[in-house]
Amino acid sequence: MKPRLLLIALLFALCASQAGARAPKVERTPAQKLIERLAKLQKRGIMYGHQDDPFYGITWEWEQGRSDTYDLVGDYPGVMGFDLGGIEMGDDKNLDSVPFNWIREEIIKQYERGGIVTLSWHPRNPMLGTTAWIESDIKSFEAAKPYLEKTGQLGLVLDPKSTVKEILPGGKGHSKFMTWLKRVETFILSLTTADGKPVPVIFRPWHEYNGGWFWWGKGNCTDQEFLRLWNLTQDYLNKSLSSSIVWSCSPNLGVNPQEFYNRWPGDERVDLLGLDAYQWGTEEDFVKQCNADMDFLDAYAQEHGLLLAFTECGYKNSPDATWWSRVLLPIMEKHHPCYFLPWRNFKREHLFYIKESRQDTHQEVSCRVLFFIIRVHGVERSATPINRHPNHHQSTPLGMTDFLFFLFFLRIRVERKYSEGIRPPVFENNKYNKYYSLRNDAIIKNDPNNKHGATELNPRLHRFNFTLNEVTIFLIQILFNFLRALASNNIELSDLAA
């Protein structure tokens, strides 16, 4: 009997193993794949992102096929940010005047080239019809309040701080707000490739909620009202988009741990924890606060298995070009976010702009900023299509990346001078006797009256202009970084592909 029992046991074990082998493999959703990819990349380096990158730049706007980043270095940002403000109104353009059809096209292009997309949303005030920014509404209401109380009309006028309450279930604006969510849903559902594949996106609603400038922010609704707003938004969109959305929650600089916990939607509702960090005051205050916030958020993200990112960052007009490498980089190296996203390059509002204070220091400025970009951007660059085909990619050695970014920052310097009607710095100082142009190898002699500058140094015709001294400095640096890349087995894009 024992041999027979042993045979039966072996047969059962064999059947069980075959059944397990036949078990269907659970297919991961596009959102799950994106989360896994972000987690993988977070261990390898920090991706460079940029808001509204393909729509306008420091000296141009609304040119199809142009991008500050691609135009200057031959590659796109690893992460691109776009805003849906205005979609809730049924508008054709968002709050920054970018057509939604164009936004859709660029999102799909970014996805097909291997890039990552993040969406923010600055909806208008659904009860007042004003913008997402509520401070002027509150100020006007408070100014009129004594008169309204005196005349008995206070109850007839909506308190701006009751906006969130009124769009929740049972409120006067709930039906309207659900229509708004439907329009957001419709747009995200439309983000599909030619063969019908959905494009996964990082969605970052109700951001900077610990500040008081938005109608959903601190002081403008209770903690419970905010959490109900978050849940309402997420539950509605997840009915049709749970496989496409990576949910991001991003407080503003100045995180108070207790306030963070009071408005935290829950670990099961958030995939990526972000921080919006701009320097508006002193450098010392920024560094102190940013380090404190990232210490807290980084620890929370690691403990609870969340991704971490600088979802917005910058220093308005970048008055100190060393700020990126000297101030922000050490903070990022300490906490290793998966990406950082400087805000948009819009005329005087650009937040990723390099500006030198004196011509005599522009070489040092370019060198320092270059060093920062190489370290954070050279780790993974979004795939550069060969012949515009998304399935064939090339990777650029680190030494060549140095050279490209060298040209990138020098072009910014020359174009800014022309956009402001100022002569290029080479004509402002007799220190430089020759100026070289890569496009025609022309040598332009010093011309204090700038008789030839307007044509010979037209930034749209001669994009990469630099002095002989700069060439010597950067060739040495390129050689050094190239040898360093060889020694460290330079990272290929194929290693990081999803």
N, C-alpha and C positions, 0 to 999 in steps of 0.2 A: 504493500500500500504506500509505503514511504516514497519509493521511486515515482509512483503514479502521481502522488501529491506534489512532489518536486516538479514534475513535468507540467502539471496544471499551473503552478505558481509562475514558472518561467513563461508559459504562454500568456498569462495575464500581464506580466511585466512587459512582454514584447508588444502586446496590443496597446498597452498604456503609452509606451514610448512612441509608437507609430501615430497614435491619436494626438499626442502632444506635438509631433512633428508636422502633422497636418493642420494644426490650429492656425487660423488665418492671422497674419501679422496686422496689428492695428496701425493704420496709416496716420501719421502725424499731420495735424492741420498746418496751413501756412503760418499761422500765428505761433504755434509751438515750434516750428522750424526756425522762425525768426528769433524767438527767445533763446533757443539752443545756440544759434549762431552768435548772437550778442554775448552770451555767456562765454563762448569759446574765444571770441575776439577780445573780451575784457581781460583775459589772461595773457593775451599776446601783446596788447598795446592799447593806444587811445586813438579812436577815429576822429578825424576832423569833420565837422559839420558846418553848414551855413544856411541861414534863412533866406528864402527867395533868390537863391543863387542864379537861376537862369533868366530872370526877368529884368534886372537892372543892376547897375554897379556904380562905382564912384564917379565915372565920367560919361555914362551912357544909360539908356533905358529903352525898353520895349523893342529890342532887336532879336528877332527869331534866330535861334541857333547859337546865341552868344551867352557866355558865362564868364564872370571875372576869373574864376578858378581855371576853367578849361582854356579860356582865351590866353591865359598867362603861363600855364604850366603843362598844358596838354592832358589834363585829367580833371575829373569831377570830384567834388567832396564825397567822402564815404557816406555821409548822412546829409540829406537835404530836408529843410523844414519849410512847411507851407501853412497858411492860416485859412480857416473856413469862415471867418467873420463876414457876415453878409449873406451866407448861404441860407440862413434861417428866414431872411426876408424875401427869398426868391430872386435875389439880385443876380445879374449876369457877371458882376465883378465883386471881388472881396473888398474888405475895408481899405486895402492898400492899392485898389484900382487894378488888380490883376484879374483877368477873365478866368472864370472857373473852368471853362473848356481848355484853356491853356494850362492851368494847374493840373488838370486831369492828364493831359498829354505828357507833361514833364514828370509826373509821378510814375507813369507807366514806363517812360524811358529810363528813369533812374532805377527802377526795379529790374528792367531787362538788362541793364549794363552791370548789375550786381550790387547796386547801391541800396541804401536803406532810407525809408521815408518816415518822417514824424509830422503829425498834424496837431496844430493848436487851434483854439476856437475863442474868438473874442466876440460873442454875440451881443447885439444891442440890448438895451434894457427892455424887456418884454412888456413892462407896465407903463413906462414913461415914453418909450420911443426914442430915447437918447442913446448915447454910446455905452460901451461896456464900462467906461470910467464914470464913477458915480459922485466924485467929490464935488463937482460944480452943482449937481442936482441937490445934494445935501445942503450945501451952502445957501442955495436959493430958497430951499424949503425952510431952513432955520431963520433966514432973514424975514420971510413972510409969516412965520408962525405967530408972532405977537398979534398981528393984524387979524389973522384967521381966528385966533382964539377970542379976540375982542368982538368980532362980528359973528361969532358962532358958526363959522364955516370950516373949522378945522377938520371936522369929520368928512367933509366933501372932497378933500384933497388928499391924494395918496402920499404917505410917508415913503420916501425912496428906500428906506431901510426895511420896508415890508415886501420888497420885490420878490425875494425867494419864497416867502410864505404864500404869496398870492399865486405862484405858478405851481405849487404842489397840489396834489389831489384835494379838491374841495375849495380851492382858491379861484378867484375871478379870472385869472389868466392861465389856468391849467390847460384848457382845451387849446389855446393858442400856442402854448409851449410844446405840447405834444405834436402839433403841426410842424414846429421848428425841428424837433427831433426827427420827424419823418423825413424832412428835407436833408438833414445830415446823413441819415441812413441811406437815402436814395443816392447821394453823391458817392459815399464810400462803396456802395454796391456796384457802382458804375466803373470802379477801378479794376478793370480786367484786361488781360493781354488779348492779342488777336485770336488766340486759340481758346479763350474763355477762362483762363486761370485767374483766380482772384489775387490781387496784390495786397500782401499784408502790410499794415501800417502801425506805427506807434501813435496812439491817440492820447492827447494830453489835455483833457477838459478841466475847467475850474482851477486853473493854475494860480500860483501866488496867492492862495486863499488866506495866508496868514498876514497879508497886507490889507489896508482899507481902501484901496483905489478902485477895485472892481465891485460890482453890485452883489457878488457872491462872497466877498471877502470878509475879513475880521471886522466885527462891529456893525456889519450891515445885514447880518442874519445870525441866528443862534447856531451853536454847534450841531444840534439835532436837525435843524433845518438844512444846514449844509450837507450833512450825511444823507438825509432823505433826497436831496437834489442829486447827489452823486449816484445813489442807488437807483433812483428813477431813470437817470440818463443811461447808466450801465445796463440795467435790466432790460430796458427797451431796445437798445442797440444790439445787445447780445442775442436777442431772439433770432436775428438773421445774420449777425456779423461776428459771433463768438469765435469763428474759425479764422477771422481776418484781422482782429484787433488785438494789439498788445497794449494793455492799459498802463498809463504812466501818471503818477501823482507827484506834483512838483511844487513844494512851498518856495517862497522867496527867501533871500538872504535875511537872517535874523530869526532862525528857528528856535522857538521855545519848546523844550521837550514836552511839558505838560500840555501846551496848546496843540502840539503835534499829535499826541495821543488822543486828545479830545475830538480832533477832526480826521483821524485816520480811518479810511473806509474799511480796512481789514486786509490782512495778508492775502486772503483768497480773492480779493478784488483788485489787487495791484500786482503788476509784473515788474515794473521799472520805477525805482525811486529816484527822483531828480531834484536838482537845486537850480533855481534861477539866481545868478549871482553877478551883479553889476557893481562896479566901483563908482559911487556917486560922491563920497566924501573923501577922507584922507586915505592914503595907502595903508597906513598903520591900522586904522579901524577896519578896513576891508580885509586885510590879511588875518587879523585877530578873529573877526566874525566868521570869515569863510572857513578857517581852520576849525573853529569850534563847531560850526554847522556840519562840516564834512566828517569830523570825528564822530559826531552823533549819528548822522545818516549812514555812514559807511558801516559802523558797528551794527546798526539796525538791519541794514541790507544783508550783511553777512550772516547774522544770526537767524534771519527769517527767509533766507534763500531768494533775495530779490536782486535784480540788476541795479546798477548805480550809474548816473550820468550827470554832467553839467548840461541840463536841458536848455538853458540860455546862459550866456555870459558875455562880458565885454567891458570896455572902458570907453565911454562916448568920445568919438573922434580920435581915440588913441593918442593923446597928447604926449605920451612917453612911449616910444617904440620898444623900449626894453621891458615894458610892463608884462608882456606875454611870457617871456623867458625868465624874467627875474621875479615876478610876483605870482602869476597863475601857474606856471609850470611846476614849481616845487610842491604846490598844493595838490596838483593832479598826480604827480609822481608818488606822493605819499598815499593816495587813496585809490588810484587806478580806476577811474570811471571808464565805461566802455566807449563813451564819446563825449565831446564838448562841442557846443553849437553857438558860435558867435552870431549876433543878430544881423540884420540886413544891411547891405551897403547902399543906403539910399541918400544920395546927396550929402547934406550936412548931418544926417542922422547915422551915418555908417559907424559901426562899432568894431570893425576889424580893419582899420586903416592905419598905415604906417606913415608917420610924419616926423621929419627931422627938424630940430630947432635951428640948427646952423649948418651951412654947407660943409664946414670943416669937419663935422661929425657924421656926415651921412654914410661914410664907409663903415664906421663902428656900428651905427644903427642897423644897417642892412645885415651886417655880420651877426649881430646878436639875435635879431628877429629870425634870421635864416636858421640859426642853430636851434631855436625853439621849434620851428616848423618841422625841421628834419626829424627831430626826436619824437614828436607826437604824430606827425603825418606819415613819416617814412616807414612806420611799422606796418601799417596796412593802408594801401591806396585803393580806391575803387577801381575796378577793372577798366583799362583803356581799350576800347574796341579797335581791332585791326580791320580796316576797310568797313568800319561801322557795323560789323557783324557781332552780335552779342555773345556768340558761342566761342569766339576766338579772342584770347586775351594776351597781352604782353605785360611783363613786369619790368620796371625800370630799376637798374642797380642804384644803390644808395648814392654813389658818387655822381651819377647823372641827375638824380633828384636834387642834390645840392646845386648843381649848375642851373637847373630849371627854376628853382626857387630864387636863386641869385638874380636871374633875369626878371622874375616876377616882381620883386620888390623895387628893382631899379625902374621898371616900367611904371609902377605906381607913382614913383617920385617925379618922373618926367611928365606923365599925363596930368598930374595935379597942377603942376606949374602952368601947363597950357590951358587947362580948364579955367584957371583963375586969371588968365591973361598975364602971367608972370613969365619972364624969360627963364629958360632952364638954368640951373645953378652954375653950369660950366661957363656961361657968359657973364656971370655976376662976379667972378673972381679971377684975377690974372694968374692964380696959382696953377690952373689947368691950361696948358697951351694947346692940347690936342684933344679931340673928341672922336671916338670911333663909332661907326654904325655897322652892325653885323649884316645888314641887308645889302649894302653895296661896297663895304670895306672903305668907305670914304673917310678921309682925314679932313676935318673941318678946323681951320685955324681959328684962334681966338678972335672973336668979333664982338667987342663991347657994345656996339650998336644993334646987335642981333639982326643984321641985314639978311643973313642966310638962315637964321634959326627956324623961321616959320615954315620953310620948305624942307630944309635938310634934316630937321629933327621933328618933323610931323609925327606925333606918336601913333597915328593910324597907319602910316607908311613905314616908319622905322620904330618898331615896337621895343626892340632891345638895344638900348644905348647905354654905354658905360665908359668910364675912363680907363686908361692903360694901367694906372695904379690899382684899380679895383680888379682888373683881370688877373694881375699877378697875385694879389692876396687870395682870391678865390680859387685859382688854379692849384695853389698849395693846399688849400682846405679840401678841394675836391679830391686830390690825390690821397690825402690823409684818410678821408672818409671812405674812399673806394677800397683802400687797403684794409681798413677796419671792417668793412662789409664782407670782404673776402674771408677775413679771419674768423668772422662770426657766422659764416654760412648765410648769406643774405636771404631774407624771407621772400618766398615766391607767393604770388596771388593764389596759385593752385592749392597751397597749404591752407588757405583761409576760406576757400570757396564753400558755400553752403552745400 
